Structure formats: structure tokens, C-alpha cells
């Protein structure tokens, strides 16, 4: 990909600043789905109810369109209470002087789970095609790691890039902004529902960004702008701060993310435990969590950015260190692996991946290093700006671990007396992205609370409600 370094940004400004993370949040998803099949509902106040039947007052609000929210209707609110704020349009009889004003009434519809699942499946298809690593948070929310697909480089002429067309702190249009707009447009075109997208170097900032310009928003927070972007926001906007934590921080004189970033982390730790220190880091824009598929990971990887270099020893030294770290992490998680691969990114941003499949699952750090270095030989004379090592096709059952002798027997190589390896199998090249993490089901993904990001013991998050004010179908079921 063409493009220069983002003006005003140093590669070392933020840890992991070369990462590009999208947080995709569907806007009032259930209401959007209803408008998809009933276009006449566009622009009208719309309430979708859980346990609700037409004409009844039982149930709770699953989601309220932005037009309904203007009347004070919120998710998880009892339908009876919502009706007091926003009467049913069906009850607005223009010939009855005591009937509600049609201009101050809305539509009420029951949840149609099967239909929403079908629409979510269409969204999933788009996201699966747009990212190698996807983490579903709920039926209407997901994180994408698109580092392999785009970059923070300025779009167009690096000496005179066009201004950003996104909301937020980005001043220069980047490749990442263009790719995010492409994802948004594909969702609306192919799934028929609008989405807001936040773009940032890490997960927590991307989530804040996606909420910053709803509905149908796009907010881009480039490296070097993360902490200033967060600083003026109230603490409630920081990912992981709910009402209880917000009150605790306020009692400590901490009202904004900037206050939180400037606070004493030890004092925060005393008041909130490890959570306090984590929130301190997030307010400073520090979040090194990887975007991993829901459930057990399908791959483990580690990457390192370099100043573009063809120095062979530096490249091999980097791969050795990355391989050792990946193998250590696999052993700590008690998993075996069947594929070992590398990634080599050549300037300006040409991504190449190579992988070698093994005949059975192994736990062998020396083998990871050896295979990774062999695969690196294909790029011996090439300049690279990033290197990565990955183990994939993970197996968390240790009972079927292949011996090295079995490894060689499978490939026609002879085993030495001590079980060592005489000859490795022929490499099997994998197309770029072909070894990406497997995707789990979009519908029925876990809530953020599964990571401990949204709730604390005091119940910071209201039960059954997502960050966009939509009640979770999983919680309802």
C-alpha cells in the first residue's frame, strides 16, 4: 500500500502504535432490522420490546430508536413506563380529542429473534471478509484487528495528504480511515443496517471512538492522539467505568479521563484494586490486549515493527525472540500447535505470510524457532518493516502430542536415536491471511463483561443493557 508516515506521529508515540483496531457497533440494531423490512418506519420513534405483545403493557424495552430516546425511552425500561413517555401510534386517533398526539407517539413492536439473527449473519459475512481476526462481543458489536489489511500511513501524497473526513481528532486522511469507511459502506450495502465505527491503535480507545459520533458515525483516533482525545471526556466514557466506579472516582475528585490519567495509580489501586490501575492505563491510552476470537484462541502470534532493514542477522534475531515468546505463551496456556508460520511485511505495506503444517500437535520451542527461521530464508534479501511468528491450529488436549519420531516418519525422514529431527517436511505456503484466527458465531457472542471490562463487583453495568443502550437478547433468554 502506498502512503507516507502519518504527519506529526512518531512510531514510538504509543505502544503498539502500528496496530489498527476497529470497534464496529450496530446502531439500534433491532430497530434498524425492523426498518429494513418496513422502510415506512424510517424516522419514526420506534420501540422494540422483549416479552411484549401488540397492544399489551407487559415486557421491557429491548431497544429504542434515537427518535424514541428523545422522549426519554431507554433500554431495559418497562414497557408500561415507556408508554407513559411515548404513547403508541396505534392509540393516536385524530378524531378523539383525548387520544395521544400522533406527533408525540411511536411504534411498538415485539422482538423477532430469528429475523435479527439472519440480519446479524449478513453483517458477520461482511466482517469475516474484512478482517482476519474478529471478536464478537454481542449480536450487534465486534472488534476487528485489521493491522494486516491497512495502516496508519497517510493516504495519497504523503507531502500533502487530504484532510480527514471522519469525526474526531484525526486531521489527515489515512489508509485506516479509508478502510473503515469501506467496511461501513459494505455493511450498509450488503446487510442493510447502519453501523458506527471507531478506529484506534487499541481496543478500549476504539470502543470509546465508536460511541463518540452516533448514529452512523466514523471516528478515527490515530497514534499520538489517543490521550488528548480521551482527556476531556467524563470518566463514564472510559471503557470499563460504570455508575458505581464513576461515583467512586468523583468522590476522589476525578471527573474526567484527563484527571484519571493524572491520578496516582497507587491511590487508584487502593480504592479500586487492580481495576483502578487498569482504568488509569486506559485513560492514558495504554491497552495492549490482543483482539482474539471468542473462546479458546485458534492461534497465538507475536509481531515486531522494525525500521525497514535487509540486515539478515537482525531479522533472524528478531524471529528467534518472537518464536521463543510465542512458544512460551503456548506452553503457559497448555496448548499444542499443528502449524508454525511467519509474517514479513515489506515496505510500504506488502504483507507476506508463510506457514508449515506439522503431521501432529507438538509443544517444541526449538522447532518453532527452526521452522520460523527456515521460512524466513525466503525473504533473505528483502527489506522488511515488520516480522511476526505465529503458531496455529491449536490443540488444548495434550494426550495426542506427536513425537518427533512420528513427525519424521510421517514425512519420510528418518528419526535419530534420541528422537531428534533429521529432516523437516516441505514448507506449505499459505496465502496472506490464510492462517488468520478462526471466527466464532456473531450471534450469541459474549458480552464485554466476560472480560471483566464492563462490570465490577458493585454492579457497575445495568443488567441486560449494552453500551449502545440496547438490551441483550442473551441476557433476556
Secondary structure, DSSP 8 states (H G I E B T S, - for coil): ------TT--TTSSTTTT--EEEEEETTHHHHHHHHH-GGGTTS-EEEEET--TT---SEEEEE-HHHHTTT--TT-BHHHHHHHSEEGGG--TT-TTS--GGGEEEEEE--HHHHHHHHHHHHHHHHHH-SEEEEEETTEEEEE-TTT--SSBSS-TTS--B--SBSS--B-BHHHHHHHHHHHHIIIII---EEEEEESSHHHHHHHHHTT-SS-EEE--TT-HHHHHHTSBGGGSTT--HHHHHHHHHTT--BHHHHHHS-HHHHHHHHTHHHHHHHHHHTT--------SSS-SEEEEEEEEEEE--HHHHHHHHHHHHHHHHHHHHHTT-BEEEEEEEEEETTTEEEEEEEEEEEEE--HHHHHHHHHHHHGGGTT--EEEEEEEEES-B--GGG---HHHHHHHHT--B-TTS-BS-----B---TTTT------STT---GGGGTSS--TT--S-TTB-TTS-B-HHHH-
